[in-house]
Structures are given as C-alpha cells and as structure tokens.
C-alpha cells in the first residue's frame, strides 16, 4: 500500500480518536456533577461516529449526512462553550480537540466529494 492509499485510513482513524476523546471528556465531566447536557453531548458524538463508521450496510446511505451532522454538532458545541463554557484547562484542551476534528471532517468531506466526482 502506498502512502497516498494510507491517508484516508489515517484520516478516519484521527477523526475516530478525536471524536471519542471529546465524547469521553464530556461524559467524564458529567459524572460528578450529573450534568445531563454533557452526557447527551458525549453520547451524541458517539452516535454520530457510529453512523459514520459502523460497518452496517443499512447506514451506507446516511454516512454523508452523518458526517455533515458531526461537523455541525461539533461547531455548535464549540459555539456553546464560547457563550457559556468554563475557561479552564480541560475546556481549552477539549475545544482544541473539537477544532481539529472540524478541520479533519472538512478535509474528509472534500476528499469524498472529489472521489464521487472523479
């Protein structure tokens, strides 16, 4: 396998890792305080990630929409933090993860468009 053939797999793995990282952060932060919104946010990340990457043929037609939904979901989470979030170390780390996730999702969306066109 050449390096260019490995890129989509590496991109997908990075997206999976970043999505799971932010999901875990939200769920762990929710545990001691019982923050329902943080539980929901973490579970939302996991659900969208599953819709994109679970190897189920029934999900194939929804993967593109799920990818856009994950992008939007992440952007809304960042905006929510800007408006209401705690300015602490874990908040900044999580937002860095989410911004990186947005960038990688945009790259993946662009690559998938090129593949479907050409």
Biopython code that builds the backbone (N, CA, C, O; Angstrom):
import numpy as np
from Bio.PDB.StructureBuilder import StructureBuilder

atoms = [
    (1, "UNK", "N", (0.844, -1.178, 0.000)),
    (1, "UNK", "CA", (0.000, 0.000, 0.000)),
    (1, "UNK", "C", (0.888, 1.240, 0.000)),
    (1, "UNK", "O", (1.853, 1.314, 0.761)),
    (2, "UNK", "N", (0.571, 2.202, -0.841)),
    (2, "UNK", "CA", (1.372, 3.417, -0.886)),
    (2, "UNK", "C", (0.914, 4.395, 0.187)),
    (2, "UNK", "O", (-0.133, 4.223, 0.811)),
    (3, "UNK", "N", (1.724, 5.418, 0.380)),
    (3, "UNK", "CA", (1.399, 6.427, 1.393)),
    (3, "UNK", "C", (0.071, 7.103, 1.094)),
    (3, "UNK", "O", (-0.718, 7.341, 2.008)),
    (4, "UNK", "N", (-0.191, 7.418, -0.179)),
    (4, "UNK", "CA", (-1.450, 8.089, -0.512)),
    (4, "UNK", "C", (-2.658, 7.195, -0.249)),
    (4, "UNK", "O", (-3.744, 7.692, 0.051)),
    (5, "UNK", "N", (-2.473, 5.867, -0.361)),
    (5, "UNK", "CA", (-3.580, 4.959, -0.064)),
    (5, "UNK", "C", (-3.848, 4.881, 1.433)),
    (5, "UNK", "O", (-4.968, 4.579, 1.843)),
    (6, "UNK", "N", (-2.841, 5.147, 2.252)),
    (6, "UNK", "CA", (-2.997, 5.113, 3.708)),
    (6, "UNK", "C", (-3.677, 6.361, 4.242)),
    (6, "UNK", "O", (-4.241, 6.324, 5.336)),
    (7, "UNK", "N", (-3.642, 7.454, 3.514)),
    (7, "UNK", "CA", (-4.175, 8.724, 4.021)),
    (7, "UNK", "C", (-5.640, 8.665, 4.424)),
    (7, "UNK", "O", (-5.978, 9.138, 5.510)),
    (8, "UNK", "N", (-6.534, 8.104, 3.600)),
    (8, "UNK", "CA", (-7.937, 8.051, 4.046)),
    (8, "UNK", "C", (-8.106, 7.258, 5.335)),
    (8, "UNK", "O", (-8.898, 7.634, 6.200)),
    (9, "UNK", "N", (-7.366, 6.163, 5.465)),
    (9, "UNK", "CA", (-7.474, 5.359, 6.682)),
    (9, "UNK", "C", (-6.943, 6.137, 7.882)),
    (9, "UNK", "O", (-7.548, 6.106, 8.954)),
    (10, "UNK", "N", (-5.827, 6.829, 7.717)),
    (10, "UNK", "CA", (-5.271, 7.631, 8.812)),
    (10, "UNK", "C", (-6.197, 8.781, 9.173)),
    (10, "UNK", "O", (-6.367, 9.104, 10.349)),
    (11, "UNK", "N", (-6.789, 9.393, 8.171)),
    (11, "UNK", "CA", (-7.740, 10.481, 8.411)),
    (11, "UNK", "C", (-8.938, 9.960, 9.199)),
    (11, "UNK", "O", (-9.372, 10.596, 10.159)),
    (12, "UNK", "N", (-9.466, 8.826, 8.807)),
    (12, "UNK", "CA", (-10.600, 8.224, 9.526)),
    (12, "UNK", "C", (-10.227, 7.874, 10.960)),
    (12, "UNK", "O", (-11.002, 8.115, 11.885)),
    (13, "UNK", "N", (-9.044, 7.308, 11.140)),
    (13, "UNK", "CA", (-8.599, 6.968, 12.497)),
    (13, "UNK", "C", (-8.441, 8.216, 13.362)),
    (13, "UNK", "O", (-8.787, 8.199, 14.543)),
    (14, "UNK", "N", (-7.931, 9.280, 12.791)),
    (14, "UNK", "CA", (-7.780, 10.535, 13.539)),
    (14, "UNK", "C", (-9.150, 11.097, 13.917)),
    (14, "UNK", "O", (-9.335, 11.582, 15.033)),
    (15, "UNK", "N", (-10.096, 11.035, 13.004)),
    (15, "UNK", "CA", (-11.452, 11.515, 13.288)),
    (15, "UNK", "C", (-12.095, 10.677, 14.386)),
    (15, "UNK", "O", (-12.744, 11.215, 15.283)),
    (16, "UNK", "N", (-11.917, 9.372, 14.317)),
    (16, "UNK", "CA", (-12.451, 8.488, 15.354)),
    (16, "UNK", "C", (-11.827, 8.828, 16.704)),
    (16, "UNK", "O", (-12.537, 8.955, 17.701)),
    (17, "UNK", "N", (-10.510, 8.974, 16.740)),
    (17, "UNK", "CA", (-9.809, 9.260, 18.002)),
    (17, "UNK", "C", (-10.240, 10.594, 18.594)),
    (17, "UNK", "O", (-10.489, 10.683, 19.796)),
    (18, "UNK", "N", (-10.331, 11.622, 17.775)),
    (18, "UNK", "CA", (-10.728, 12.944, 18.281)),
    (18, "UNK", "C", (-12.180, 12.942, 18.750)),
    (18, "UNK", "O", (-12.507, 13.538, 19.776)),
    (19, "UNK", "N", (-13.043, 12.277, 18.003)),
    (19, "UNK", "CA", (-14.455, 12.222, 18.393)),
    (19, "UNK", "C", (-14.619, 11.477, 19.719)),
    (19, "UNK", "O", (-15.352, 11.922, 20.602)),
    (20, "UNK", "N", (-13.938, 10.354, 19.849)),
    (20, "UNK", "CA", (-14.016, 9.605, 21.115)),
    (20, "UNK", "C", (-13.404, 10.399, 22.263)),
    (20, "UNK", "O", (-13.906, 10.351, 23.386)),
    (21, "UNK", "N", (-12.328, 11.127, 21.990)),
    (21, "UNK", "CA", (-11.693, 11.925, 23.048)),
    (21, "UNK", "C", (-12.648, 12.984, 23.576)),
    (21, "UNK", "O", (-12.789, 13.134, 24.790)),
    (22, "UNK", "N", (-13.307, 13.724, 22.685)),
    (22, "UNK", "CA", (-14.224, 14.769, 23.159)),
    (22, "UNK", "C", (-15.469, 14.150, 23.802)),
    (22, "UNK", "O", (-16.011, 14.709, 24.756)),
    (23, "UNK", "N", (-15.928, 13.004, 23.288)),
    (23, "UNK", "CA", (-17.070, 12.326, 23.914)),
    (23, "UNK", "C", (-16.719, 11.911, 25.340)),
    (23, "UNK", "O", (-17.500, 12.132, 26.265)),
    (24, "UNK", "N", (-15.553, 11.314, 25.515)),
    (24, "UNK", "CA", (-15.128, 10.870, 26.841)),
    (24, "UNK", "C", (-14.977, 12.054, 27.790)),
    (24, "UNK", "O", (-15.396, 11.984, 28.945)),
    (25, "UNK", "N", (-14.384, 13.133, 27.308)),
    (25, "UNK", "CA", (-14.235, 14.329, 28.152)),
    (25, "UNK", "C", (-15.594, 14.802, 28.642)),
    (25, "UNK", "O", (-15.763, 15.078, 29.830)),
    (26, "UNK", "N", (-16.571, 14.901, 27.732)),
    (26, "UNK", "CA", (-17.894, 15.385, 28.134)),
    (26, "UNK", "C", (-18.567, 14.442, 29.133)),
    (26, "UNK", "O", (-19.164, 14.889, 30.112)),
    (27, "UNK", "N", (-18.466, 13.150, 28.883)),
    (27, "UNK", "CA", (-19.110, 12.193, 29.781)),
    (27, "UNK", "C", (-18.429, 12.179, 31.147)),
    (27, "UNK", "O", (-19.106, 12.137, 32.174)),
    (28, "UNK", "N", (-17.111, 12.214, 31.169)),
    (28, "UNK", "CA", (-16.379, 12.215, 32.448)),
    (28, "UNK", "C", (-16.687, 13.480, 33.241)),
    (28, "UNK", "O", (-16.842, 13.423, 34.461)),
    (29, "UNK", "N", (-16.776, 14.607, 32.570)),
    (29, "UNK", "CA", (-17.122, 15.850, 33.270)),
    (29, "UNK", "C", (-18.548, 15.816, 33.805)),
    (29, "UNK", "O", (-18.850, 16.466, 34.806)),
    (30, "UNK", "N", (-19.416, 15.072, 33.154)),
    (30, "UNK", "CA", (-20.813, 14.997, 33.575)),
    (30, "UNK", "C", (-20.999, 14.142, 34.825)),
    (30, "UNK", "O", (-21.922, 14.375, 35.606)),
    (31, "UNK", "N", (-20.136, 13.163, 35.016)),
    (31, "UNK", "CA", (-20.334, 12.176, 36.086)),
    (31, "UNK", "C", (-20.440, 12.802, 37.478)),
    (31, "UNK", "O", (-21.438, 12.571, 38.160)),
    (32, "UNK", "N", (-19.450, 13.587, 37.932)),
    (32, "UNK", "CA", (-19.557, 14.070, 39.313)),
    (32, "UNK", "C", (-20.675, 15.089, 39.523)),
    (32, "UNK", "O", (-21.245, 15.175, 40.610)),
    (33, "UNK", "N", (-20.983, 15.851, 38.495)),
    (33, "UNK", "CA", (-21.966, 16.924, 38.643)),
    (33, "UNK", "C", (-23.357, 16.530, 38.154)),
    (33, "UNK", "O", (-24.319, 17.267, 38.368)),
    (34, "UNK", "N", (-23.471, 15.373, 37.499)),
    (34, "UNK", "CA", (-24.764, 14.954, 36.967)),
    (34, "UNK", "C", (-25.279, 15.887, 35.884)),
    (34, "UNK", "O", (-26.480, 16.145, 35.800)),
    (35, "UNK", "N", (-24.387, 16.386, 35.065)),
    (35, "UNK", "CA", (-24.762, 17.347, 34.020)),
    (35, "UNK", "C", (-25.359, 16.609, 32.821)),
    (35, "UNK", "O", (-24.630, 16.048, 32.003)),
    (36, "UNK", "N", (-26.661, 16.614, 32.727)),
    (36, "UNK", "CA", (-27.369, 15.899, 31.672)),
    (36, "UNK", "C", (-26.928, 16.365, 30.285)),
    (36, "UNK", "O", (-26.787, 15.548, 29.375)),
    (37, "UNK", "N", (-26.712, 17.658, 30.116)),
    (37, "UNK", "CA", (-26.318, 18.194, 28.812)),
    (37, "UNK", "C", (-24.960, 17.629, 28.378)),
    (37, "UNK", "O", (-24.745, 17.382, 27.192)),
    (38, "UNK", "N", (-24.051, 17.427, 29.326)),
    (38, "UNK", "CA", (-22.737, 16.880, 28.987)),
    (38, "UNK", "C", (-22.847, 15.398, 28.627)),
    (38, "UNK", "O", (-22.175, 14.938, 27.703)),
    (39, "UNK", "N", (-23.686, 14.648, 29.344)),
    (39, "UNK", "CA", (-23.937, 13.248, 28.970)),
    (39, "UNK", "C", (-24.488, 13.187, 27.552)),
    (39, "UNK", "O", (-24.002, 12.420, 26.720)),
    (40, "UNK", "N", (-25.493, 13.990, 27.286)),
    (40, "UNK", "CA", (-26.131, 13.999, 25.970)),
    (40, "UNK", "C", (-25.130, 14.374, 24.885)),
    (40, "UNK", "O", (-25.130, 13.784, 23.805)),
    (41, "UNK", "N", (-24.285, 15.348, 25.169)),
    (41, "UNK", "CA", (-23.296, 15.769, 24.187)),
    (41, "UNK", "C", (-22.325, 14.620, 23.885)),
    (41, "UNK", "O", (-22.054, 14.323, 22.722)),
    (42, "UNK", "N", (-21.812, 13.985, 24.922)),
    (42, "UNK", "CA", (-20.895, 12.865, 24.720)),
    (42, "UNK", "C", (-21.535, 11.721, 23.960)),
    (42, "UNK", "O", (-20.921, 11.148, 23.059)),
    (43, "UNK", "N", (-22.756, 11.387, 24.315)),
    (43, "UNK", "CA", (-23.463, 10.298, 23.627)),
    (43, "UNK", "C", (-23.809, 10.672, 22.190)),
    (43, "UNK", "O", (-23.827, 9.811, 21.311)),
    (44, "UNK", "N", (-24.085, 11.949, 21.949)),
    (44, "UNK", "CA", (-24.344, 12.415, 20.587)),
    (44, "UNK", "C", (-23.127, 12.229, 19.696)),
    (44, "UNK", "O", (-23.248, 11.820, 18.541)),
    (45, "UNK", "N", (-21.955, 12.531, 20.238)),
    (45, "UNK", "CA", (-20.721, 12.303, 19.481)),
    (45, "UNK", "C", (-20.568, 10.824, 19.130)),
    (45, "UNK", "O", (-20.236, 10.483, 17.995)),
    (46, "UNK", "N", (-20.810, 9.952, 20.100)),
    (46, "UNK", "CA", (-20.656, 8.514, 19.878)),
    (46, "UNK", "C", (-21.672, 8.026, 18.834)),
    (46, "UNK", "O", (-21.327, 7.228, 17.963)),
    (47, "UNK", "N", (-22.900, 8.496, 18.919)),
    (47, "UNK", "CA", (-23.935, 8.072, 17.970)),
    (47, "UNK", "C", (-23.598, 8.501, 16.544)),
    (47, "UNK", "O", (-23.734, 7.714, 15.608)),
    (48, "UNK", "N", (-23.161, 9.742, 16.382)),
    (48, "UNK", "CA", (-22.812, 10.209, 15.041)),
    (48, "UNK", "C", (-21.589, 9.490, 14.496)),
    (48, "UNK", "O", (-21.527, 9.168, 13.310)),
    (49, "UNK", "N", (-20.623, 9.241, 15.357)),
    (49, "UNK", "CA", (-19.440, 8.493, 14.939)),
    (49, "UNK", "C", (-19.841, 7.092, 14.482)),
    (49, "UNK", "O", (-19.336, 6.596, 13.475)),
    (50, "UNK", "N", (-20.739, 6.462, 15.217)),
    (50, "UNK", "CA", (-21.229, 5.145, 14.829)),
    (50, "UNK", "C", (-21.941, 5.171, 13.487)),
    (50, "UNK", "O", (-21.769, 4.264, 12.672)),
    (51, "UNK", "N", (-22.732, 6.196, 13.255)),
    (51, "UNK", "CA", (-23.444, 6.309, 11.982)),
    (51, "UNK", "C", (-22.473, 6.449, 10.808)),
    (51, "UNK", "O", (-22.776, 6.035, 9.688)),
    (52, "UNK", "N", (-21.320, 7.027, 11.073)),
    (52, "UNK", "CA", (-20.327, 7.210, 10.009)),
    (52, "UNK", "C", (-19.469, 5.964, 9.811)),
    (52, "UNK", "O", (-19.164, 5.603, 8.674)),
    (53, "UNK", "N", (-19.077, 5.308, 10.889)),
    (53, "UNK", "CA", (-18.039, 4.277, 10.781)),
    (53, "UNK", "C", (-18.444, 2.844, 11.094)),
    (53, "UNK", "O", (-17.667, 1.928, 10.823)),
    (54, "UNK", "N", (-19.623, 2.612, 11.652)),
    (54, "UNK", "CA", (-20.012, 1.223, 11.891)),
    (54, "UNK", "C", (-20.206, 0.504, 10.555)),
    (54, "UNK", "O", (-20.840, 1.047, 9.651)),
    (55, "UNK", "N", (-19.679, -0.690, 10.424)),
    (55, "UNK", "CA", (-19.775, -1.405, 9.143)),
    (55, "UNK", "C", (-21.134, -2.071, 8.933)),
    (55, "UNK", "O", (-21.235, -3.292, 8.814)),
    (56, "UNK", "N", (-22.155, -1.254, 8.891)),
    (56, "UNK", "CA", (-23.510, -1.758, 8.671)),
    (56, "UNK", "C", (-24.023, -1.223, 7.336)),
    (56, "UNK", "O", (-24.132, -0.009, 7.168)),
    (57, "UNK", "N", (-24.337, -2.091, 6.392)),
    (57, "UNK", "CA", (-24.813, -1.637, 5.084)),
    (57, "UNK", "C", (-26.050, -0.745, 5.159)),
    (57, "UNK", "O", (-26.244, 0.119, 4.303)),
    (58, "UNK", "N", (-26.879, -0.945, 6.166)),
    (58, "UNK", "CA", (-28.084, -0.123, 6.282)),
    (58, "UNK", "C", (-27.756, 1.346, 6.568)),
    (58, "UNK", "O", (-28.595, 2.222, 6.352)),
    (59, "UNK", "N", (-26.544, 1.617, 7.050)),
    (59, "UNK", "CA", (-26.136, 3.003, 7.334)),
    (59, "UNK", "C", (-25.487, 3.694, 6.144)),
    (59, "UNK", "O", (-25.256, 4.903, 6.180)),
    (60, "UNK", "N", (-25.190, 2.936, 5.086)),
    (60, "UNK", "CA", (-24.435, 3.495, 3.960)),
    (60, "UNK", "C", (-25.046, 4.779, 3.395)),
    (60, "UNK", "O", (-24.327, 5.739, 3.120)),
    (61, "UNK", "N", (-26.339, 4.797, 3.224)),
    (61, "UNK", "CA", (-26.949, 5.980, 2.607)),
    (61, "UNK", "C", (-27.010, 7.187, 3.547)),
    (61, "UNK", "O", (-27.317, 8.295, 3.109)),
    (62, "UNK", "N", (-26.723, 6.979, 4.833)),
    (62, "UNK", "CA", (-26.771, 8.072, 5.801)),
    (62, "UNK", "C", (-25.390, 8.615, 6.177)),
    (62, "UNK", "O", (-25.296, 9.612, 6.892)),
    (63, "UNK", "N", (-24.329, 7.977, 5.709)),
    (63, "UNK", "CA", (-22.977, 8.347, 6.145)),
    (63, "UNK", "C", (-22.614, 9.787, 5.785)),
    (63, "UNK", "O", (-22.045, 10.507, 6.605)),
    (64, "UNK", "N", (-22.935, 10.200, 4.588)),
    (64, "UNK", "CA", (-22.620, 11.580, 4.180)),
    (64, "UNK", "C", (-23.350, 12.582, 5.074)),
    (64, "UNK", "O", (-22.747, 13.538, 5.560)),
    (65, "UNK", "N", (-24.626, 12.366, 5.287)),
    (65, "UNK", "CA", (-25.405, 13.256, 6.147)),
    (65, "UNK", "C", (-24.889, 13.221, 7.582)),
    (65, "UNK", "O", (-24.843, 14.254, 8.250)),
    (66, "UNK", "N", (-24.501, 12.039, 8.058)),
    (66, "UNK", "CA", (-23.971, 11.917, 9.418)),
    (66, "UNK", "C", (-22.650, 12.667, 9.553)),
    (66, "UNK", "O", (-22.380, 13.263, 10.596)),
    (67, "UNK", "N", (-21.828, 12.641, 8.510)),
    (67, "UNK", "CA", (-20.560, 13.368, 8.534)),
    (67, "UNK", "C", (-20.822, 14.877, 8.654)),
    (67, "UNK", "O", (-20.175, 15.561, 9.447)),
    (68, "UNK", "N", (-21.765, 15.383, 7.871)),
    (68, "UNK", "CA", (-22.138, 16.799, 7.966)),
    (68, "UNK", "C", (-22.752, 17.107, 9.335)),
    (68, "UNK", "O", (-22.507, 18.168, 9.908)),
    (69, "UNK", "N", (-23.543, 16.179, 9.846)),
    (69, "UNK", "CA", (-24.155, 16.380, 11.165)),
    (69, "UNK", "C", (-23.091, 16.437, 12.257)),
    (69, "UNK", "O", (-23.187, 17.254, 13.172)),
    (70, "UNK", "N", (-22.074, 15.571, 12.167)),
    (70, "UNK", "CA", (-20.986, 15.599, 13.149)),
    (70, "UNK", "C", (-20.224, 16.914, 13.061)),
    (70, "UNK", "O", (-19.835, 17.480, 14.082)),
    (71, "UNK", "N", (-20.013, 17.392, 11.861)),
    (71, "UNK", "CA", (-19.352, 18.691, 11.673)),
    (71, "UNK", "C", (-20.161, 19.805, 12.334)),
    (71, "UNK", "O", (-19.611, 20.611, 13.084)),
    (72, "UNK", "N", (-21.445, 19.852, 12.062)),
    (72, "UNK", "CA", (-22.316, 20.880, 12.639)),
    (72, "UNK", "C", (-22.422, 20.736, 14.157)),
    (72, "UNK", "O", (-22.380, 21.727, 14.885)),
    (73, "UNK", "N", (-22.559, 19.508, 14.622)),
    (73, "UNK", "CA", (-22.664, 19.216, 16.053)),
    (73, "UNK", "C", (-21.436, 19.723, 16.794)),
    (73, "UNK", "O", (-21.542, 20.323, 17.864)),
    (74, "UNK", "N", (-20.272, 19.472, 16.209)),
    (74, "UNK", "CA", (-19.019, 19.906, 16.818)),
    (74, "UNK", "C", (-18.931, 21.427, 16.824)),
    (74, "UNK", "O", (-18.519, 22.019, 17.822)),
    (75, "UNK", "N", (-19.311, 22.058, 15.730)),
    (75, "UNK", "CA", (-19.277, 23.521, 15.656)),
    (75, "UNK", "C", (-20.223, 24.145, 16.679)),
    (75, "UNK", "O", (-19.868, 25.132, 17.323)),
    (76, "UNK", "N", (-21.402, 23.590, 16.833)),
    (76, "UNK", "CA", (-22.362, 24.108, 17.817)),
    (76, "UNK", "C", (-21.827, 23.918, 19.234)),
    (76, "UNK", "O", (-22.020, 24.778, 20.094)),
    (77, "UNK", "N", (-21.160, 22.800, 19.475)),
    (77, "UNK", "CA", (-20.562, 22.569, 20.789)),
    (77, "UNK", "C", (-19.497, 23.623, 21.099)),
    (77, "UNK", "O", (-19.433, 24.136, 22.216)),
    (78, "UNK", "N", (-18.674, 23.939, 20.117)),
    (78, "UNK", "CA", (-17.645, 24.980, 20.304)),
    (78, "UNK", "C", (-18.308, 26.324, 20.571)),
    (78, "UNK", "O", (-17.900, 27.047, 21.480)),
    (79, "UNK", "N", (-19.320, 26.661, 19.791)),
    (79, "UNK", "CA", (-20.022, 27.936, 19.991)),
    (79, "UNK", "C", (-20.700, 27.994, 21.356)),
    (79, "UNK", "O", (-20.714, 29.042, 22.001)),
    (80, "UNK", "N", (-21.259, 26.877, 21.794)),
    (80, "UNK", "CA", (-21.876, 26.825, 23.123)),
    (80, "UNK", "C", (-20.853, 27.078, 24.219)),
    (80, "UNK", "O", (-21.137, 27.759, 25.204)),
    (81, "UNK", "N", (-19.660, 26.524, 24.039)),
    (81, "UNK", "CA", (-18.594, 26.757, 25.018)),
    (81, "UNK", "C", (-18.163, 28.223, 25.005)),
    (81, "UNK", "O", (-17.923, 28.809, 26.060)),
    (82, "UNK", "N", (-18.067, 28.809, 23.825)),
    (82, "UNK", "CA", (-17.685, 30.225, 23.726)),
    (82, "UNK", "C", (-18.693, 31.078, 24.493)),
    (82, "UNK", "O", (-18.310, 32.027, 25.177)),
    (83, "UNK", "N", (-19.969, 30.748, 24.381)),
    (83, "UNK", "CA", (-21.017, 31.531, 25.037)),
    (83, "UNK", "C", (-21.134, 31.235, 26.533)),
    (83, "UNK", "O", (-21.356, 32.148, 27.328)),
    (84, "UNK", "N", (-20.986, 29.966, 26.920)),
    (84, "UNK", "CA", (-21.328, 29.600, 28.299)),
    (84, "UNK", "C", (-20.270, 28.786, 29.043)),
    (84, "UNK", "O", (-20.393, 28.578, 30.250)),
    (85, "UNK", "N", (-19.240, 28.325, 28.347)),
    (85, "UNK", "CA", (-18.314, 27.357, 28.929)),
    (85, "UNK", "C", (-17.333, 27.912, 29.934)),
    (85, "UNK", "O", (-17.035, 29.105, 29.967)),
    (86, "UNK", "N", (-16.846, 27.001, 30.749)),
    (86, "UNK", "CA", (-15.830, 27.334, 31.750)),
    (86, "UNK", "C", (-14.491, 27.524, 31.053)),
    (86, "UNK", "O", (-14.112, 26.738, 30.184)),
    (87, "UNK", "N", (-13.790, 28.562, 31.439)),
    (87, "UNK", "CA", (-12.470, 28.846, 30.868)),
    (87, "UNK", "C", (-11.409, 28.185, 31.734)),
    (87, "UNK", "O", (-10.695, 28.848, 32.487)),
    (88, "UNK", "N", (-11.320, 26.870, 31.613)),
    (88, "UNK", "CA", (-10.332, 26.123, 32.379)),
    (88, "UNK", "C", (-9.511, 25.268, 31.412)),
    (88, "UNK", "O", (-9.798, 25.214, 30.216)),
    (89, "UNK", "N", (-8.502, 24.611, 31.941)),
    (89, "UNK", "CA", (-7.580, 23.852, 31.102)),
    (89, "UNK", "C", (-8.297, 22.795, 30.282)),
    (89, "UNK", "O", (-8.060, 22.688, 29.079)),
    (90, "UNK", "N", (-9.168, 22.013, 30.906)),
    (90, "UNK", "CA", (-9.852, 20.943, 30.179)),
    (90, "UNK", "C", (-10.769, 21.528, 29.102)),
    (90, "UNK", "O", (-10.930, 20.932, 28.037)),
    (91, "UNK", "N", (-11.363, 22.675, 29.369)),
    (91, "UNK", "CA", (-12.195, 23.329, 28.362)),
    (91, "UNK", "C", (-11.394, 23.716, 27.133)),
    (91, "UNK", "O", (-11.832, 23.491, 26.004)),
    (92, "UNK", "N", (-10.224, 24.296, 27.348)),
    (92, "UNK", "CA", (-9.374, 24.685, 26.224)),
    (92, "UNK", "C", (-8.837, 23.463, 25.478)),
    (92, "UNK", "O", (-8.761, 23.471, 24.249)),
    (93, "UNK", "N", (-8.471, 22.429, 26.204)),
    (93, "UNK", "CA", (-7.994, 21.205, 25.555)),
    (93, "UNK", "C", (-9.102, 20.605, 24.697)),
    (93, "UNK", "O", (-8.868, 20.213, 23.553)),
    (94, "UNK", "N", (-10.311, 20.535, 25.255)),
    (94, "UNK", "CA", (-11.430, 19.962, 24.519)),
    (94, "UNK", "C", (-11.766, 20.793, 23.287)),
    (94, "UNK", "O", (-12.082, 20.240, 22.233)),
    (95, "UNK", "N", (-11.701, 22.103, 23.412)),
    (95, "UNK", "CA", (-12.002, 22.934, 22.238)),
    (95, "UNK", "C", (-10.933, 22.770, 21.170)),
    (95, "UNK", "O", (-11.244, 22.807, 19.980)),
    (96, "UNK", "N", (-9.675, 22.588, 21.570)),
    (96, "UNK", "CA", (-8.618, 22.320, 20.588)),
    (96, "UNK", "C", (-8.894, 21.003, 19.857)),
    (96, "UNK", "O", (-8.705, 20.903, 18.645)),
    (97, "UNK", "N", (-9.340, 20.000, 20.607)),
    (97, "UNK", "CA", (-9.700, 18.713, 20.005)),
    (97, "UNK", "C", (-10.844, 18.914, 19.017)),
    (97, "UNK", "O", (-10.804, 18.389, 17.904)),
    (98, "UNK", "N", (-11.849, 19.660, 19.413)),
    (98, "UNK", "CA", (-13.020, 19.860, 18.554)),
    (98, "UNK", "C", (-12.691, 20.685, 17.310)),
    (98, "UNK", "O", (-13.212, 20.405, 16.230)),
    (99, "UNK", "N", (-11.845, 21.684, 17.448)),
    (99, "UNK", "CA", (-11.445, 22.466, 16.268)),
    (99, "UNK", "C", (-10.658, 21.576, 15.309)),
    (99, "UNK", "O", (-10.868, 21.633, 14.097)),
    (100, "UNK", "N", (-9.756, 20.757, 15.839)),
    (100, "UNK", "CA", (-9.019, 19.810, 14.996)),
    (100, "UNK", "C", (-9.982, 18.838, 14.320)),
    (100, "UNK", "O", (-9.801, 18.498, 13.151)),
    (101, "UNK", "N", (-10.996, 18.393, 15.043)),
    (101, "UNK", "CA", (-12.000, 17.498, 14.480)),
    (101, "UNK", "C", (-12.740, 18.170, 13.327)),
    (101, "UNK", "O", (-12.971, 17.545, 12.292)),
    (102, "UNK", "N", (-13.106, 19.418, 13.494)),
    (102, "UNK", "CA", (-13.784, 20.165, 12.425)),
    (102, "UNK", "C", (-12.901, 20.231, 11.186)),
    (102, "UNK", "O", (-13.373, 19.994, 10.074)),
    (103, "UNK", "N", (-11.632, 20.547, 11.369)),
    (103, "UNK", "CA", (-10.701, 20.645, 10.238)),
    (103, "UNK", "C", (-10.595, 19.298, 9.523)),
    (103, "UNK", "O", (-10.658, 19.243, 8.295)),
    (104, "UNK", "N", (-10.437, 18.222, 10.279)),
    (104, "UNK", "CA", (-10.311, 16.902, 9.655)),
    (104, "UNK", "C", (-11.599, 16.476, 8.960)),
    (104, "UNK", "O", (-11.549, 15.848, 7.903)),
    (105, "UNK", "N", (-12.738, 16.805, 9.532)),
    (105, "UNK", "CA", (-14.008, 16.492, 8.868)),
    (105, "UNK", "C", (-14.144, 17.262, 7.557)),
    (105, "UNK", "O", (-14.621, 16.716, 6.563)),
    (106, "UNK", "N", (-13.733, 18.512, 7.552)),
    (106, "UNK", "CA", (-13.776, 19.290, 6.305)),
    (106, "UNK", "C", (-12.874, 18.678, 5.243)),
    (106, "UNK", "O", (-13.247, 18.619, 4.071)),
    (107, "UNK", "N", (-11.695, 18.224, 5.641)),
    (107, "UNK", "CA", (-10.783, 17.562, 4.706)),
    (107, "UNK", "C", (-11.418, 16.276, 4.171)),
    (107, "UNK", "O", (-11.377, 16.008, 2.970)),
    (108, "UNK", "N", (-12.001, 15.488, 5.070)),
    (108, "UNK", "CA", (-12.627, 14.230, 4.656)),
    (108, "UNK", "C", (-13.804, 14.473, 3.717)),
    (108, "UNK", "O", (-13.967, 13.756, 2.730)),
    (109, "UNK", "N", (-14.617, 15.469, 4.015)),
    (109, "UNK", "CA", (-15.758, 15.800, 3.155)),
    (109, "UNK", "C", (-15.272, 16.210, 1.775)),
    (109, "UNK", "O", (-15.833, 15.792, 0.762)),
    (110, "UNK", "N", (-14.229, 17.028, 1.738)),
    (110, "UNK", "CA", (-13.676, 17.473, 0.457)),
    (110, "UNK", "C", (-13.127, 16.288, -0.335)),
    (110, "UNK", "O", (-13.348, 16.204, -1.543)),
    (111, "UNK", "N", (-12.424, 15.379, 0.317)),
    (111, "UNK", "CA", (-11.887, 14.191, -0.366)),
    (111, "UNK", "C", (-13.002, 13.303, -0.887)),
    (111, "UNK", "O", (-12.919, 12.786, -2.001)),
    (112, "UNK", "N", (-14.044, 13.125, -0.086)),
    (112, "UNK", "CA", (-15.161, 12.285, -0.533)),
    (112, "UNK", "C", (-15.871, 12.896, -1.721)),
    (112, "UNK", "O", (-16.335, 12.169, -2.600)),
    (113, "UNK", "N", (-15.969, 14.221, -1.770)),
    (113, "UNK", "CA", (-16.583, 14.878, -2.933)),
    (113, "UNK", "C", (-15.757, 14.644, -4.186)),
    (113, "UNK", "O", (-16.298, 14.361, -5.255)),
    (114, "UNK", "N", (-14.435, 14.765, -4.047)),
    (114, "UNK", "CA", (-13.546, 14.524, -5.199)),
    (114, "UNK", "C", (-13.657, 13.090, -5.685)),
    (114, "UNK", "O", (-13.665, 12.847, -6.891)),
    (115, "UNK", "N", (-13.743, 12.134, -4.763)),
    (115, "UNK", "CA", (-13.853, 10.730, -5.133)),
    (115, "UNK", "C", (-15.168, 10.444, -5.847)),
    (115, "UNK", "O", (-15.202, 9.654, -6.790)),
    (116, "UNK", "N", (-16.247, 11.078, -5.406)),
    (116, "UNK", "CA", (-17.548, 10.815, -6.033)),
    (116, "UNK", "C", (-17.667, 11.498, -7.391)),
    (116, "UNK", "O", (-18.434, 11.053, -8.245)),
    (117, "UNK", "N", (-16.913, 12.574, -7.595)),
    (117, "UNK", "CA", (-16.945, 13.273, -8.871)),
    (117, "UNK", "C", (-16.044, 12.573, -9.886)),
    (117, "UNK", "O", (-16.432, 12.349, -11.032)),
    (118, "UNK", "N", (-14.837, 12.233, -9.442)),
    (118, "UNK", "CA", (-13.854, 11.692, -10.395)),
    (118, "UNK", "C", (-13.630, 10.309, -10.176)),
    (118, "UNK", "O", (-12.834, 9.693, -10.885)),
]
sb = StructureBuilder()
sb.init_structure("model")
sb.init_model(0)
sb.init_chain("A")
sb.init_seg("    ")
for serial, (resi, resn, name, xyz) in enumerate(atoms, 1):
    if name == "N":
        sb.init_residue(resn, " ", resi, " ")
    sb.init_atom(name, np.array(xyz, "f"), 0.0, 1.0, " ", f" {name:<3s}", serial, name[0])
structure = sb.get_structure()
